[in-house]
């Protein structure tokens, strides 16, 4: 099955990741079912020029703000604009690369070591680290929620996912995020690799409305009120060969997630060391949520999808 144009990837303004898009992106041939869960197939391959254009073509054409480094260009070129050029804000359907300074990643490992060797963990050290991280991201003008919850998750290497089912304790597989009211701290707005080696995130580049529209093309209409978990399962059941996108994040790099709901999971099958990923949760402003909803709806109409 061919990739559809929906969510796009770009480099966040004022950030400078070094690796070009063709070197950090891979596609596969869809999902495989393991019990009641869905996981990515492991047949990752480089993207064609056309696929790369669908994922980052718009970002490449608009790239080159002082924060747009080499990943912003689909052909791997630098993509920089001269100093003083206007910077484009992140759209609600855009995921964006970011990178934190080495000093912040070192601060995390320093406080983590102190917490493991102390008789009682110093929660204040983590709070100070989290405050410094959020201050840096706000200095870079990322649209962080007013209130943020910062968490660090450690996962084993060699796994097709990192999301944990709170009931079974096993891997949860690919799914849409639960409603914000059921998620402590709100939706995930960013994920950052704190480890010493690269990690990967796996994404479905389609928002819920487009998932419903693709099912409708197959004559399988999907109710708008369908719970997120059931929508994801029905989508993968109907279109198991729709390609997933795998994004490589070097040490200290992260991804800002779209305002619209996105299916996203970790992938540690190529890691040797433990996977250490920081997530930031929070509630976007009402205006941003409304913009995301309107963008989703207008995108569906523009693509000619059935309602």
Secondary structure, 3 states (H helix, E strand, C coil): CCCCCCCEEEECCCCCCCCCHHHHEEECCCEEEECCEEEECCCCECCCHHHHHHHHHHHHHHCCCCCCCHHHCCCCCCCCCCCCCCCCCCCCCEEEEEECCHHHHHHHHHHHHHHHHCCCCCHHHHHHHHHHHHHHHHHCCCCCCCCEEEEEEEECCCCCCCCECCCCCCECCCCCCCCHHHCCCCEEEEEEECCCCCEEEEEECCCHHHHHHHHHHCCCCCCCCCCHHHHHHHHHHHCCCCCCEEEEECCCEEEECCCCCCEEEEECCCCCCCEEEEEEEECCCHHHHHHHHHHHHHHHHHCCCCC
